[in-house]
């Protein structure tokens, strides 16, 4: 992508392609003003003087995860009672890739 902050239909198409979005020409034309507005916001942000401003990405962060300790598992019997099909103590589901079960 170029450094020009204005959007064009080709810039919308290029952005869509990078995001693996299949957009029609009409959708690209409709999204062009929206992308323009987004790029203008980024342009305004890039013009701010942030010299001496410390990043705030870690302000107030705490480790909120629990310790990784073994816990007893759930009893599978009540869960398997709800399964449409069960085989050898496991859920049996249709094959997702290739062929039948």
C-alpha positions, 0 to 999 in steps of 0.5 A: 500500500502507498503512504497516501492516506486517501482511499481509492477503489483499488485501495479498498480492493487491496485491503479487502484482498488482504483480509480475504474478503470477496467484495463486489465493485459496488461494495468497494465503492460504498466502503470507500468513504468509510475507509477514507474516514478511518484513514483520516483518523489515523492521519490525525493520530500520527500528527500528534506530538507524543515526545516524552509520553510514556506508553500506557499499554500496561497501566494497571494490568494484573495477572488475573489467571488462576494457577495452573493446577490439576482439577478433578474432571467432570463425571462424563456419564451425565454428559454422555447421556445428553449425547445424540450418539456415544461410542466407547465412553465418547461422543460420536459425531459425524466425520467432518472431512472425507467419506462417511463415518 
